Amino acid sequence: MGFETILYEVNDNIATITLNRPEVLNAMGGGMREELIAAFDLTDGDDDVRAVVVTGAGKAFCGGADFSKGAAVFDKNRDPAHSPVRPDGSIDYSNPLSRDGGGLVALRIFRSLKPVIAAINGAAAGVGASMTLPMDIRIGSEKARMGFVYARRGIVHECCSSWFLPRAVGINKALEWSFSGRIIPADELKAAGLLSQVVPPEELLPAAYAIGREIAENTAPVSIALMRQMLWRGLGMPDPMDAHRIESRGISTRGRTPDAKEGVKSFIERRLPEFECKVSSDMPDFYPWWEEPVYG
């Protein structure tokens, strides 16, 4: 599949998605949004992909929304023929065009069956910062900096960041960063736990790929796909009994698979495992469990 705003390649079981508009600091427009969603469809559908690394071309990760059209970028009435804005000025919130485009990207990343590693090489502001929040591991270059700048632009949280950010750094830090809209340096991001590592620029991608290879060489793909959703969706569980129900289903089904046998055998034989179950064909029958209540 050909892309215009991103680069996509797979090597050594790791897919790399590179935001590729360096002339505008990889600013997010409609084309990039659609291509990112398509790229994650590719990674989920490719059993050779065991981890995904997302980074930016040039000196920025993603400078935010594409302001080449000025403030109209936020105006839901900019396409009158399909606008969710009614003639009386009220908004039809059921119109798909009323939805936040960055949120569609965040939700697609959230649904990923493969672990996602952000390699933040430079500035990440607005949607560029928030799109990293549903990614699982964030590594920053010493040149990385992030800003949740919405109040400074006269808007509010986008890209589902009002859900993800307080879960990543706590409510007080999320409020501080959001209220100020200031640009946050790499060392502060790491201290708050938003970045797991800060490395020299030349070590950024090697560090991200090292994590990806560790996952690819040592873990079962179906287990990773399940555990990723168990942990993310577990953030909304009201009681540990909900986790117990899902984990019990997981243990009951996965424990009967060739993967479980291979996991134990490879451990005893002190070698790398060769797991045979695939995400494309071997997800257990209780997946996805969140589409209806789980009672047993």
WODATA-V616047 format. One record per run of one state. SS is the DSSP state (h for helix, s for strand, l for the rest). FROM is the first residue (numbers start at 0). TO is the last residue. Records with the same first field share a line. If there is no record, write none. Layout:
# WODATA-V616047
SS->FROM-TO / FROM-TO
This chain:
# WODATA-V616047
l->0-4 / 11-12 / 19-20 / 24-26 / 28-28 / 45-49 / 56-58 / 62-63 / 65-68 / 74-83 / 85-89 / 91-94 / 98-99 / 110-113 / 120-121 / 125-125 / 130-135 / 141-143 / 147-148 / 153-159 / 169-169 / 180-181 / 191-195 / 199-199 / 218-219 / 234-238 / 254-256 / 269-287 / 291-295
s->5-10 / 13-18 / 27-27 / 50-55 / 59-61 / 64-64 / 84-84 / 90-90 / 114-119 / 122-124 / 136-140 / 144-146 / 182-184 / 196-198
h->21-23 / 29-44 / 69-73 / 95-97 / 100-109 / 126-129 / 149-152 / 160-168 / 170-179 / 185-190 / 200-217 / 220-233 / 239-253 / 257-268 / 288-290
